[in-house]
Amino acid sequence: MSASAPNHGLAAQAVAVLMTANASEKALAVRRMAADWRSGKLQWPGLKVEVPDRPARPSKPELLAPRAMKRRGPGSLAGRIALLHALAHIELNAIDLACDLLARFTNDRETPLPTAFADDWVKVADEEGKHFLMLEARLRELDATYGDLPAHDGLWQAAEATSHDFAARLAIVPLVHEARGLDVTPQTVSALERAGDQQSAKVLQTIYDDEIGHVSAGVTWFADAAMRRNRDPKELFDASVDAYHTGKLKGPFNEDARREAGLAALFAGT
């Protein structure tokens, strides 16, 4: 293969998504990547690729420290816009997190992760792209756009901290952050419905339903990583949280959704 020939590997396409700065174009690019994967156009993992430390991002929103972010309830229009904007930023990060997982950790293993891993995380990446586009469209309906408000960089900081450890990445991103989304989203959906914003509530319900599958994918591959290391899953999870998560895990927990995603079974008997 010549130096100028295209790399048709899935990992290379995931890096291309990471290096797409425009938020809408990034979401569309990841959906095209998923369609190409499903149609058999991409190899797994393909040639080794150089993975950027940080993804390309648009010039806006301004990124602030998490503690500097203002909190607004969904009872007002401004509050709903702030909520949807924050969620759009999370979903943009989630696109990059899924693509980083597909690209980064194939380079660090003598034996590539199986095709089933790629199937799971392409699906996750595709749905994160869908979620961003849904939220972006809803913001436009409310005369707002992504980038109008500041956002924080906490999710990518978690990615940077775990860039060297596959199991830790899975523990912190899907099993902590995305699982927390399962805990809080039903209450947010109810609050939007009480405020009369059925359209936004419907968007969040779609995201919630899909995120159960994302946490489930995290459970599957975290369990696989623990088995390969001959480690107890709960002990490995606790060690990862202690090392890479700031603060304690906070409840209340959505036990039904966590059970559906497989978290209870992962830690059963430990």
CYANA upper distance limits for C-alpha pairs under 8 A (distance plus 0.5 A):
  1 MET  CA      5 ALA  CA      6.89
  7 ASN  CA     12 ALA  CA      6.86
  7 ASN  CA     46 GLY  CA      7.74
  7 ASN  CA     47 LEU  CA      7.30
  8 HIS  CA     12 ALA  CA      7.44
  8 HIS  CA     13 GLN  CA      7.84
  8 HIS  CA     41 LYS  CA      7.88
  8 HIS  CA     42 LEU  CA      5.85
  8 HIS  CA     43 GLN  CA      6.75
  8 HIS  CA     46 GLY  CA      7.18
  9 GLY  CA     13 GLN  CA      7.08
  9 GLY  CA     42 LEU  CA      5.67
  9 GLY  CA     43 GLN  CA      4.98
  9 GLY  CA     44 TRP  CA      6.33
  9 GLY  CA     45 PRO  CA      6.07
  9 GLY  CA     46 GLY  CA      4.20
  9 GLY  CA     47 LEU  CA      6.66
 10 LEU  CA     14 ALA  CA      6.68
 10 LEU  CA     33 MET  CA      8.37
 10 LEU  CA     37 TRP  CA      7.75
 10 LEU  CA     42 LEU  CA      5.83
 10 LEU  CA     43 GLN  CA      6.18
 10 LEU  CA     44 TRP  CA      6.08
 10 LEU  CA     45 PRO  CA      6.05
 10 LEU  CA     46 GLY  CA      6.71
 10 LEU  CA    102 LEU  CA      8.30
 10 LEU  CA    103 ALA  CA      8.33
 11 ALA  CA     15 VAL  CA      6.87
 11 ALA  CA     44 TRP  CA      7.72
 11 ALA  CA     45 PRO  CA      6.01
 11 ALA  CA     46 GLY  CA      6.87
 11 ALA  CA     47 LEU  CA      8.18
 11 ALA  CA     48 LYS  CA      8.03
 11 ALA  CA     49 VAL  CA      7.39
 11 ALA  CA     99 CYS  CA      8.44
 11 ALA  CA    102 LEU  CA      6.45
 11 ALA  CA    103 ALA  CA      4.94
 11 ALA  CA    106 THR  CA      8.23
 12 ALA  CA     16 ALA  CA      6.81
 12 ALA  CA     46 GLY  CA      7.80
 12 ALA  CA     47 LEU  CA      7.99
 12 ALA  CA     48 LYS  CA      8.25
 12 ALA  CA     49 VAL  CA      6.51
 12 ALA  CA    103 ALA  CA      7.56
 13 GLN  CA     17 VAL  CA      6.89
 13 GLN  CA     33 MET  CA      7.07
 14 ALA  CA     18 LEU  CA      6.86
 14 ALA  CA     30 VAL  CA      8.07
 14 ALA  CA     33 MET  CA      8.04
 14 ALA  CA     99 CYS  CA      5.33
 14 ALA  CA    100 ASP  CA      7.47
 14 ALA  CA    102 LEU  CA      7.18
 14 ALA  CA    103 ALA  CA      6.59
 15 VAL  CA     19 MET  CA      6.69
 15 VAL  CA     49 VAL  CA      8.24
 15 VAL  CA     50 GLU  CA      8.40
 15 VAL  CA     51 VAL  CA      6.80
 15 VAL  CA     52 PRO  CA      8.25
 15 VAL  CA     99 CYS  CA      7.36
 15 VAL  CA    100 ASP  CA      7.72
 15 VAL  CA    103 ALA  CA      7.03
 16 ALA  CA     20 THR  CA      6.89
 17 VAL  CA     26 LYS  CA      6.28
 17 VAL  CA     29 ALA  CA      6.50
 17 VAL  CA     30 VAL  CA      6.54
 17 VAL  CA     96 ASP  CA      7.95
 17 VAL  CA     99 CYS  CA      7.67
 18 LEU  CA     26 LYS  CA      8.08
 18 LEU  CA     52 PRO  CA      8.32
 18 LEU  CA     55 PRO  CA      5.33
 18 LEU  CA     56 ALA  CA      6.64
 18 LEU  CA     96 ASP  CA      6.20
 18 LEU  CA     99 CYS  CA      7.26
 18 LEU  CA    100 ASP  CA      7.80
 19 MET  CA     52 PRO  CA      8.46
 19 MET  CA     55 PRO  CA      6.14
 19 MET  CA     56 ALA  CA      5.30
 19 MET  CA     57 ARG  CA      8.49
 20 THR  CA     25 GLU  CA      7.42
 20 THR  CA     26 LYS  CA      5.87
 20 THR  CA     55 PRO  CA      8.24
 20 THR  CA     56 ALA  CA      6.22
 20 THR  CA     57 ARG  CA      7.69
 21 ALA  CA     25 GLU  CA      8.15
 21 ALA  CA     26 LYS  CA      7.26
 21 ALA  CA     55 PRO  CA      8.20
 21 ALA  CA     56 ALA  CA      4.98
 21 ALA  CA     57 ARG  CA      4.70
 21 ALA  CA     58 PRO  CA      5.62
 22 ASN  CA     26 LYS  CA      6.51
 22 ASN  CA     57 ARG  CA      6.91
 22 ASN  CA     58 PRO  CA      5.74
 23 ALA  CA     27 ALA  CA      6.87
 23 ALA  CA     57 ARG  CA      7.50
 23 ALA  CA     58 PRO  CA      6.96
 23 ALA  CA     92 LEU  CA      7.48
 24 SER  CA     28 LEU  CA      6.78
 24 SER  CA    132 PHE  CA      8.48
 24 SER  CA    133 LEU  CA      7.48
 25 GLU  CA     29 ALA  CA      6.36
 26 LYS  CA     30 VAL  CA      6.74
 26 LYS  CA    129 GLY  CA      8.27
 27 ALA  CA     31 ARG  CA      6.94
 27 ALA  CA     92 LEU  CA      7.99
 27 ALA  CA     95 ILE  CA      7.76
 27 ALA  CA    128 GLU  CA      8.31
 27 ALA  CA    129 GLY  CA      4.86
 27 ALA  CA    130 LYS  CA      7.59
 27 ALA  CA    132 PHE  CA      7.21
 27 ALA  CA    133 LEU  CA      7.27
 28 LEU  CA     32 ARG  CA      6.77
 28 LEU  CA    129 GLY  CA      7.28
 29 ALA  CA     33 MET  CA      6.66
 30 VAL  CA     34 ALA  CA      6.72
 30 VAL  CA     95 ILE  CA      7.90
 30 VAL  CA    125 ALA  CA      7.13
 30 VAL  CA    126 ASP  CA      6.42
 30 VAL  CA    129 GLY  CA      6.79
 31 ARG  CA     35 ALA  CA      6.79
 31 ARG  CA    125 ALA  CA      8.27
 31 ARG  CA    126 ASP  CA      5.54
 31 ARG  CA    129 GLY  CA      6.78
 31 ARG  CA    130 LYS  CA      7.99
 32 ARG  CA     36 ASP  CA      6.63
 33 MET  CA     37 TRP  CA      6.65
 34 ALA  CA     38 ARG  CA      6.69
 34 ALA  CA    122 VAL  CA      6.28
 34 ALA  CA    123 LYS  CA      7.48
 34 ALA  CA    125 ALA  CA      8.23
 34 ALA  CA    126 ASP  CA      6.38
 35 ALA  CA     39 SER  CA      6.72
 36 ASP  CA     40 GLY  CA      6.82
 36 ASP  CA     41 LYS  CA      5.72
 36 ASP  CA     42 LEU  CA      6.87
 37 TRP  CA     41 LYS  CA      6.31
 37 TRP  CA     42 LEU  CA      5.79
 37 TRP  CA     43 GLN  CA      8.44
 37 TRP  CA    122 VAL  CA      8.29
 42 LEU  CA     46 GLY  CA      8.35
 44 TRP  CA    115 THR  CA      7.24
 44 TRP  CA    118 ALA  CA      7.91
 45 PRO  CA    103 ALA  CA      8.48
 45 PRO  CA    106 THR  CA      7.31
 45 PRO  CA    112 PRO  CA      7.63
 48 LYS  CA    106 THR  CA      8.14
 48 LYS  CA    107 ASN  CA      6.57
 49 VAL  CA    103 ALA  CA      7.80
 49 VAL  CA    107 ASN  CA      7.86
 51 VAL  CA    100 ASP  CA      7.95
 51 VAL  CA    103 ALA  CA      7.22
 51 VAL  CA    104 ARG  CA      6.49
 53 ASP  CA    160 GLU  CA      7.77
 54 ARG  CA    156 TRP  CA      8.39
 55 PRO  CA     96 ASP  CA      7.28
 60 LYS  CA    147 GLY  CA      5.20
 60 LYS  CA    148 ASP  CA      7.93
 60 LYS  CA    150 PRO  CA      8.30
 61 PRO  CA    146 TYR  CA      7.81
 61 PRO  CA    147 GLY  CA      4.52
 61 PRO  CA    148 ASP  CA      6.95
 61 PRO  CA    149 LEU  CA      6.52
 61 PRO  CA    150 PRO  CA      5.53
 61 PRO  CA    151 ALA  CA      6.61
 62 GLU  CA    147 GLY  CA      8.03
 62 GLU  CA    149 LEU  CA      7.82
 62 GLU  CA    150 PRO  CA      5.19
 62 GLU  CA    151 ALA  CA      6.70
 63 LEU  CA    150 PRO  CA      6.29
 63 LEU  CA    151 ALA  CA      5.48
 63 LEU  CA    152 HIS  CA      5.41
 63 LEU  CA    153 ASP  CA      6.64
 64 LEU  CA     68 ALA  CA      6.71
 64 LEU  CA     69 MET  CA      7.47
 64 LEU  CA    150 PRO  CA      7.18
 64 LEU  CA    151 ALA  CA      6.48
 64 LEU  CA    152 HIS  CA      5.33
 64 LEU  CA    153 ASP  CA      7.44
 65 ALA  CA     69 MET  CA      7.57
 65 ALA  CA    152 HIS  CA      6.09
 65 ALA  CA    153 ASP  CA      7.45
 65 ALA  CA    154 GLY  CA      8.17
 66 PRO  CA    151 ALA  CA      8.43
 66 PRO  CA    152 HIS  CA      5.78
 66 PRO  CA    153 ASP  CA      7.81
 66 PRO  CA    154 GLY  CA      7.16
 69 MET  CA    150 PRO  CA      8.08
 69 MET  CA    151 ALA  CA      7.62
 69 MET  CA    152 HIS  CA      7.79
 72 ARG  CA     78 ALA  CA      8.31
 72 ARG  CA     79 GLY  CA      5.34
 72 ARG  CA     80 ARG  CA      8.46
 72 ARG  CA     82 ALA  CA      7.46
 72 ARG  CA     83 LEU  CA      8.03
 73 GLY  CA     79 GLY  CA      5.59
 73 GLY  CA     80 ARG  CA      7.60
 73 GLY  CA     83 LEU  CA      8.30
 74 PRO  CA     78 ALA  CA      8.36
 74 PRO  CA     79 GLY  CA      5.17
 74 PRO  CA     80 ARG  CA      5.03
 74 PRO  CA     83 LEU  CA      7.44
 74 PRO  CA    191 ALA  CA      7.19
 74 PRO  CA    192 LEU  CA      6.75
 74 PRO  CA    195 ALA  CA      7.66
 75 GLY  CA     79 GLY  CA      6.93
 75 GLY  CA     80 ARG  CA      7.54
 75 GLY  CA    191 ALA  CA      8.02
 75 GLY  CA    192 LEU  CA      7.92
 75 GLY  CA    195 ALA  CA      6.04
 76 SER  CA     80 ARG  CA      6.73
 76 SER  CA    195 ALA  CA      8.31
 77 LEU  CA     81 ILE  CA      6.68
 78 ALA  CA     82 ALA  CA      6.64
 79 GLY  CA     83 LEU  CA      6.64
 80 ARG  CA     84 LEU  CA      6.63
 80 ARG  CA    192 LEU  CA      8.43
 81 ILE  CA     85 HIS  CA      6.45
 81 ILE  CA    139 LEU  CA      7.13
 81 ILE  CA    142 LEU  CA      7.79
 81 ILE  CA    144 ALA  CA      7.70
 82 ALA  CA     86 ALA  CA      6.61
 82 ALA  CA    149 LEU  CA      7.83
 83 LEU  CA     87 LEU  CA      6.75
 84 LEU  CA     88 ALA  CA      6.54
 84 LEU  CA    135 LEU  CA      6.86
 84 LEU  CA    138 ARG  CA      8.48
 84 LEU  CA    139 LEU  CA      7.36
 85 HIS  CA     89 HIS  CA      6.78
 85 HIS  CA    135 LEU  CA      8.17
 85 HIS  CA    139 LEU  CA      7.85
 85 HIS  CA    145 THR  CA      8.37
 85 HIS  CA    146 TYR  CA      6.54
 85 HIS  CA    147 GLY  CA      8.35
 85 HIS  CA    149 LEU  CA      7.69
 86 ALA  CA     90 ILE  CA      6.85
 86 ALA  CA    151 ALA  CA      7.08
 87 LEU  CA     91 GLU  CA      6.69
 87 LEU  CA    135 LEU  CA      8.03
 88 ALA  CA     92 LEU  CA      6.68
 88 ALA  CA    131 HIS  CA      8.17
 88 ALA  CA    132 PHE  CA      5.82
 88 ALA  CA    135 LEU  CA      6.24
 88 ALA  CA    136 GLU  CA      7.26
 88 ALA  CA    146 TYR  CA      7.64
 89 HIS  CA     93 ASN  CA      6.78
 89 HIS  CA    132 PHE  CA      8.44
 89 HIS  CA    146 TYR  CA      8.29
 89 HIS  CA    151 ALA  CA      7.44
 90 ILE  CA     94 ALA  CA      6.59
 90 ILE  CA    155 LEU  CA      8.14
 91 GLU  CA     95 ILE  CA      6.78
 91 GLU  CA    128 GLU  CA      6.14
 91 GLU  CA    129 GLY  CA      7.72
 91 GLU  CA    131 HIS  CA      6.98
 91 GLU  CA    132 PHE  CA      5.89
 92 LEU  CA     96 ASP  CA      7.20
 92 LEU  CA    128 GLU  CA      7.85
 92 LEU  CA    129 GLY  CA      7.86
 92 LEU  CA    132 PHE  CA      6.74
 93 ASN  CA     97 LEU  CA      6.56
 93 ASN  CA    155 LEU  CA      7.31
 93 ASN  CA    156 TRP  CA      7.38
 94 ALA  CA     98 ALA  CA      6.63
 94 ALA  CA    125 ALA  CA      7.84
 94 ALA  CA    128 GLU  CA      6.60
 95 ILE  CA     99 CYS  CA      6.78
 95 ILE  CA    125 ALA  CA      5.76
 95 ILE  CA    126 ASP  CA      8.23
 95 ILE  CA    128 GLU  CA      5.92
 95 ILE  CA    129 GLY  CA      6.59
 96 ASP  CA    100 ASP  CA      6.35
 96 ASP  CA    125 ALA  CA      8.48
 97 LEU  CA    101 LEU  CA      6.65
 97 LEU  CA    156 TRP  CA      8.23
 97 LEU  CA    159 ALA  CA      7.63
 98 ALA  CA    102 LEU  CA      6.86
 98 ALA  CA    121 TRP  CA      6.69
 98 ALA  CA    122 VAL  CA      8.03
 98 ALA  CA    124 VAL  CA      7.28
 98 ALA  CA    125 ALA  CA      5.78
 99 CYS  CA    103 ALA  CA      6.71
 99 CYS  CA    121 TRP  CA      8.40
 99 CYS  CA    122 VAL  CA      8.38
 99 CYS  CA    125 ALA  CA      7.13
100 ASP  CA    104 ARG  CA      6.01
101 LEU  CA    105 PHE  CA      6.63
101 LEU  CA    121 TRP  CA      8.42
102 LEU  CA    106 THR  CA      7.43
102 LEU  CA    118 ALA  CA      7.33
102 LEU  CA    121 TRP  CA      7.42
102 LEU  CA    122 VAL  CA      8.41
103 ALA  CA    107 ASN  CA      7.81
104 ARG  CA    108 ASP  CA      7.80
104 ARG  CA    163 SER  CA      8.32
105 PHE  CA    109 ARG  CA      7.34
105 PHE  CA    166 PHE  CA      7.11
106 THR  CA    112 PRO  CA      6.15
106 THR  CA    113 LEU  CA      7.30
109 ARG  CA    113 LEU  CA      8.47
113 LEU  CA    117 PHE  CA      6.79
113 LEU  CA    118 ALA  CA      8.29
114 PRO  CA    118 ALA  CA      7.53
115 THR  CA    119 ASP  CA      6.70
116 ALA  CA    120 ASP  CA      6.72
117 PHE  CA    121 TRP  CA      6.78
117 PHE  CA    221 TRP  CA      7.97
118 ALA  CA    122 VAL  CA      6.31
119 ASP  CA    123 LYS  CA      6.74
120 ASP  CA    124 VAL  CA      6.86
120 ASP  CA    217 ALA  CA      6.80
121 TRP  CA    125 ALA  CA      6.47
121 TRP  CA    217 ALA  CA      8.02
122 VAL  CA    126 ASP  CA      6.49
123 LYS  CA    127 GLU  CA      6.69
124 VAL  CA    128 GLU  CA      6.70
124 VAL  CA    213 GLY  CA      8.48
124 VAL  CA    214 HIS  CA      6.44
125 ALA  CA    129 GLY  CA      6.80
126 ASP  CA    130 LYS  CA      6.82
127 GLU  CA    131 HIS  CA      6.58
127 GLU  CA    210 ASP  CA      7.74
128 GLU  CA    132 PHE  CA      6.76
129 GLY  CA    133 LEU  CA      6.84
130 LYS  CA    134 MET  CA      6.70
131 HIS  CA    135 LEU  CA      6.70
131 HIS  CA    203 VAL  CA      8.43
131 HIS  CA    207 ILE  CA      6.84
132 PHE  CA    136 GLU  CA      6.48
133 LEU  CA    137 ALA  CA      6.56
134 MET  CA    138 ARG  CA      6.74
134 MET  CA    203 VAL  CA      7.25
135 LEU  CA    139 LEU  CA      6.64
135 LEU  CA    203 VAL  CA      7.62
136 GLU  CA    140 ARG  CA      6.84
136 GLU  CA    145 THR  CA      7.19
136 GLU  CA    146 TYR  CA      6.92
137 ALA  CA    141 GLU  CA      6.91
138 ARG  CA    142 LEU  CA      7.03
138 ARG  CA    199 GLN  CA      8.30
138 ARG  CA    200 SER  CA      7.41
139 LEU  CA    143 ASP  CA      6.89
139 LEU  CA    144 ALA  CA      5.48
139 LEU  CA    145 THR  CA      6.15
139 LEU  CA    146 TYR  CA      7.84
140 ARG  CA    144 ALA  CA      5.56
140 ARG  CA    145 THR  CA      6.24
144 ALA  CA    148 ASP  CA      7.45
153 ASP  CA    157 GLN  CA      6.80
154 GLY  CA    158 ALA  CA      6.92
155 LEU  CA    159 ALA  CA      7.02
155 LEU  CA    173 VAL  CA      8.41
156 TRP  CA    160 GLU  CA      6.70
157 GLN  CA    161 ALA  CA      6.73
158 ALA  CA    162 THR  CA      6.87
158 ALA  CA    169 ARG  CA      8.43
158 ALA  CA    172 ILE  CA      7.72
158 ALA  CA    173 VAL  CA      8.01
158 ALA  CA    244 TYR  CA      7.77
158 ALA  CA    245 HIS  CA      8.15
159 ALA  CA    163 SER  CA      6.38
159 ALA  CA    169 ARG  CA      7.23
159 ALA  CA    173 VAL  CA      8.26
161 ALA  CA    244 TYR  CA      7.14
162 THR  CA    166 PHE  CA      7.81
162 THR  CA    168 ALA  CA      6.33
162 THR  CA    169 ARG  CA      5.62
162 THR  CA    244 TYR  CA      7.74
163 SER  CA    169 ARG  CA      7.54
165 ASP  CA    169 ARG  CA      6.73
166 PHE  CA    170 LEU  CA      6.95
166 PHE  CA    225 ALA  CA      8.23
167 ALA  CA    171 ALA  CA      6.64
167 ALA  CA    222 PHE  CA      6.31
167 ALA  CA    225 ALA  CA      6.42
167 ALA  CA    226 ALA  CA      7.88
167 ALA  CA    240 SER  CA      8.39
168 ALA  CA    172 ILE  CA      6.58
168 ALA  CA    237 PHE  CA      8.07
168 ALA  CA    240 SER  CA      5.75
168 ALA  CA    241 VAL  CA      8.34
168 ALA  CA    244 TYR  CA      8.16
169 ARG  CA    173 VAL  CA      6.42
170 LEU  CA    174 PRO  CA      6.25
170 LEU  CA    175 LEU  CA      6.99
170 LEU  CA    218 GLY  CA      6.28
170 LEU  CA    221 TRP  CA      8.09
170 LEU  CA    222 PHE  CA      6.48
171 ALA  CA    175 LEU  CA      5.45
171 ALA  CA    176 VAL  CA      6.85
171 ALA  CA    218 GLY  CA      8.08
171 ALA  CA    222 PHE  CA      7.41
171 ALA  CA    237 PHE  CA      6.43
171 ALA  CA    240 SER  CA      7.05
171 ALA  CA    241 VAL  CA      7.66
172 ILE  CA    176 VAL  CA      5.47
172 ILE  CA    177 HIS  CA      6.91
172 ILE  CA    240 SER  CA      7.82
172 ILE  CA    241 VAL  CA      7.14
172 ILE  CA    244 TYR  CA      7.78
172 ILE  CA    245 HIS  CA      7.31
173 VAL  CA    177 HIS  CA      5.61
173 VAL  CA    178 GLU  CA      6.77
174 PRO  CA    178 GLU  CA      5.16
174 PRO  CA    179 ALA  CA      6.72
174 PRO  CA    214 HIS  CA      7.28
174 PRO  CA    215 VAL  CA      5.65
174 PRO  CA    218 GLY  CA      5.88
174 PRO  CA    219 VAL  CA      8.49
175 LEU  CA    179 ALA  CA      5.87
175 LEU  CA    215 VAL  CA      6.59
175 LEU  CA    218 GLY  CA      6.84
175 LEU  CA    219 VAL  CA      7.56
175 LEU  CA    263 LEU  CA      8.40
176 VAL  CA    180 ARG  CA      6.52
176 VAL  CA    249 LEU  CA      8.29
177 HIS  CA    181 GLY  CA      7.12
178 GLU  CA    182 LEU  CA      7.26
178 GLU  CA    211 GLU  CA      7.51
178 GLU  CA    214 HIS  CA      8.14
178 GLU  CA    215 VAL  CA      6.89
179 ALA  CA    183 ASP  CA      7.19
179 ALA  CA    212 ILE  CA      8.45
179 ALA  CA    215 VAL  CA      6.71
179 ALA  CA    258 ARG  CA      7.56
180 ARG  CA    184 VAL  CA      7.03
180 ARG  CA    253 PHE  CA      8.17
181 GLY  CA    185 THR  CA      6.24
181 GLY  CA    208 TYR  CA      8.10
181 GLY  CA    211 GLU  CA      8.39
182 LEU  CA    186 PRO  CA      7.96
182 LEU  CA    208 TYR  CA      6.96
182 LEU  CA    211 GLU  CA      7.70
182 LEU  CA    212 ILE  CA      7.60
182 LEU  CA    254 ASN  CA      6.94
182 LEU  CA    257 ALA  CA      7.00
182 LEU  CA    258 ARG  CA      7.89
183 ASP  CA    251 GLY  CA      8.30
183 ASP  CA    252 PRO  CA      7.55
183 ASP  CA    253 PHE  CA      5.67
183 ASP  CA    254 ASN  CA      5.07
183 ASP  CA    257 ALA  CA      8.34
184 VAL  CA    188 THR  CA      7.05
184 VAL  CA    254 ASN  CA      8.36
185 THR  CA    189 VAL  CA      6.61
185 THR  CA    204 LEU  CA      7.73
185 THR  CA    205 GLN  CA      8.36
185 THR  CA    208 TYR  CA      7.09
186 PRO  CA    190 SER  CA      6.79
186 PRO  CA    205 GLN  CA      8.22
186 PRO  CA    208 TYR  CA      8.34
187 GLN  CA    191 ALA  CA      6.69
188 THR  CA    192 LEU  CA      6.72
188 THR  CA    201 ALA  CA      8.39
189 VAL  CA    193 GLU  CA      6.76
189 VAL  CA    201 ALA  CA      5.39
189 VAL  CA    202 LYS  CA      8.28
189 VAL  CA    204 LEU  CA      6.87
189 VAL  CA    205 GLN  CA      7.23
190 SER  CA    194 ARG  CA      6.69
190 SER  CA    201 ALA  CA      7.98
191 ALA  CA    195 ALA  CA      6.76
192 LEU  CA    196 GLY  CA      6.87
192 LEU  CA    197 ASP  CA      5.78
192 LEU  CA    198 GLN  CA      7.27
192 LEU  CA    200 SER  CA      7.40
192 LEU  CA    201 ALA  CA      6.05
193 GLU  CA    197 ASP  CA      5.98
193 GLU  CA    198 GLN  CA      5.93
193 GLU  CA    201 ALA  CA      6.62
197 ASP  CA    201 ALA  CA      6.85
198 GLN  CA    202 LYS  CA      6.59
199 GLN  CA    203 VAL  CA      7.00
200 SER  CA    204 LEU  CA      6.85
201 ALA  CA    205 GLN  CA      6.63
202 LYS  CA    206 THR  CA      6.84
203 VAL  CA    207 ILE  CA      6.92
204 LEU  CA    208 TYR  CA      6.57
205 GLN  CA    209 ASP  CA      6.68
206 THR  CA    210 ASP  CA      6.83
207 ILE  CA    211 GLU  CA      6.52
208 TYR  CA    212 ILE  CA      7.13
209 ASP  CA    213 GLY  CA      8.00
210 ASP  CA    214 HIS  CA      7.18
211 GLU  CA    215 VAL  CA      6.71
212 ILE  CA    216 SER  CA      6.69
212 ILE  CA    257 ALA  CA      7.22
212 ILE  CA    258 ARG  CA      8.17
212 ILE  CA    260 GLU  CA      7.70
212 ILE  CA    261 ALA  CA      5.88
213 GLY  CA    217 ALA  CA      6.70
213 GLY  CA    261 ALA  CA      6.91
214 HIS  CA    218 GLY  CA      6.87
215 VAL  CA    219 VAL  CA      6.73
215 VAL  CA    261 ALA  CA      6.28
215 VAL  CA    262 GLY  CA      8.47
216 SER  CA    220 THR  CA      6.76
216 SER  CA    260 GLU  CA      8.45
216 SER  CA    261 ALA  CA      4.89
216 SER  CA    262 GLY  CA      6.33
216 SER  CA    263 LEU  CA      8.05
217 ALA  CA    221 TRP  CA      6.89
218 GLY  CA    222 PHE  CA      6.35
219 VAL  CA    223 ALA  CA      6.47
219 VAL  CA    261 ALA  CA      8.04
219 VAL  CA    262 GLY  CA      6.93
219 VAL  CA    263 LEU  CA      6.94
219 VAL  CA    266 LEU  CA      7.32
220 THR  CA    224 ASP  CA      6.85
221 TRP  CA    225 ALA  CA      6.58
222 PHE  CA    226 ALA  CA      6.66
222 PHE  CA    233 PRO  CA      8.16
223 ALA  CA    227 MET  CA      6.66
223 ALA  CA    233 PRO  CA      6.73
223 ALA  CA    266 LEU  CA      7.48
224 ASP  CA    228 ARG  CA      6.72
225 ALA  CA    229 ARG  CA      6.78
226 ALA  CA    230 ASN  CA      6.48
226 ALA  CA    231 ARG  CA      5.47
226 ALA  CA    232 ASP  CA      6.92
226 ALA  CA    233 PRO  CA      6.03
226 ALA  CA    236 LEU  CA      7.42
227 MET  CA    231 ARG  CA      6.59
227 MET  CA    232 ASP  CA      8.15
227 MET  CA    233 PRO  CA      8.36
231 ARG  CA    235 GLU  CA      7.74
231 ARG  CA    236 LEU  CA      6.87
232 ASP  CA    236 LEU  CA      6.61
232 ASP  CA    270 THR  CA      8.05
233 PRO  CA    237 PHE  CA      6.48
233 PRO  CA    266 LEU  CA      7.42
233 PRO  CA    267 PHE  CA      7.00
234 LYS  CA    238 ASP  CA      6.54
234 LYS  CA    266 LEU  CA      8.16
234 LYS  CA    267 PHE  CA      5.94
234 LYS  CA    270 THR  CA      6.82
235 GLU  CA    239 ALA  CA      6.62
236 LEU  CA    240 SER  CA      6.66
237 PHE  CA    241 VAL  CA      6.68
238 ASP  CA    242 ASP  CA      6.56
239 ALA  CA    243 ALA  CA      6.66
240 SER  CA    244 TYR  CA      6.41
240 SER  CA    245 HIS  CA      8.09
241 VAL  CA    245 HIS  CA      5.42
242 ASP  CA    246 THR  CA      8.47
253 PHE  CA    258 ARG  CA      8.42
254 ASN  CA    258 ARG  CA      6.64
255 GLU  CA    259 ARG  CA      6.39
256 ASP  CA    260 GLU  CA      6.69
257 ALA  CA    261 ALA  CA      6.66
258 ARG  CA    262 GLY  CA      6.81
258 ARG  CA    263 LEU  CA      5.92
258 ARG  CA    264 ALA  CA      7.15
259 ARG  CA    263 LEU  CA      6.15
259 ARG  CA    264 ALA  CA      5.66
259 ARG  CA    265 ALA  CA      7.68
262 GLY  CA    266 LEU  CA      6.64
263 LEU  CA    267 PHE  CA      7.11
264 ALA  CA    268 ALA  CA      6.46
